[in-house]
Amino acid sequence: MAATKPLKIGLIIGTTRVHRIGPEVATFILDTLNRTSPTLQSPQKTTIDRIDLKDHNLPFFDEPIIPKEIHSLSGYHNDHTRLWSQRISSCDAFIFLSAQRNWSIPPELKNAIDYLYHEWTGKPAAIFTYGGHGGTQCAEHLRAVLGAMGVRVLERGVCMAFEGSEFRGNALAGRVVGLDAAREGGFWAGYRGEFVRVFEELVERAGAVRRERENGAVF
């Protein structure tokens, strides 16, 4: 009997600003999960792919055909789209990690989402946002966009608010804010339990969707 392929969760860093804290926040989340997630104590069952939009450097959408009408990799015109499609297709579920930009979604994240369609459809996703007030408007808009594409967005997400003026100033300037998953009582320590709870639910949903697909479900 063939071994079960591990579930892969894509953690998408949704901002590409020159000065940003997205990578530090992603590391904080990953370190927290690796330390405390029951699921990740069995790494052969679940892996996390850290996906930084800055590494893909997608231009403003430039495909000649709308993604909903494309059903195979060969249907894409550009190499950068095919690479993006392959990366997203390889994942069973996603954590969208994003700062809030002018009360909404950063345009680079919206652009990256809009490049594809069927690669997202039917897959579960969780939304993690951060900002002065936790990025709640970004989370709300992102939920609507993903829902329209058939993504199964979890009801529960995590919205992380900046803690104090010094933290806020460092975050907005893209300086290190001092997140440490091993430090008790550090910045955003109170969110660590939420990361794990949402992640465990996401993995459970991803496993259920995979079983649906194996039983012939089409999304």
Secondary structure as GFF3:
##gff-version 3
##sequence-region A 1 219
A	DSSP	beta_strand	7	13	.	.	.	ID=ss1
A	DSSP	alpha_helix	22	36	.	.	.	ID=ss2
A	DSSP	three_ten_helix	39	41	.	.	.	ID=ss3
A	DSSP	beta_strand	46	52	.	.	.	ID=ss4
A	DSSP	alpha_helix	53	56	.	.	.	ID=ss5
A	DSSP	three_ten_helix	67	69	.	.	.	ID=ss6
A	DSSP	three_ten_helix	73	75	.	.	.	ID=ss7
A	DSSP	alpha_helix	79	89	.	.	.	ID=ss8
A	DSSP	beta_strand	93	99	.	.	.	ID=ss9
A	DSSP	alpha_helix	107	114	.	.	.	ID=ss10
A	DSSP	beta_strand	124	131	.	.	.	ID=ss11
A	DSSP	alpha_helix	136	148	.	.	.	ID=ss12
A	DSSP	beta_strand	152	153	.	.	.	ID=ss13
A	DSSP	beta_strand	158	161	.	.	.	ID=ss14
A	DSSP	alpha_helix	164	173	.	.	.	ID=ss15
A	DSSP	three_ten_helix	189	191	.	.	.	ID=ss16
A	DSSP	alpha_helix	192	214	.	.	.	ID=ss17
###
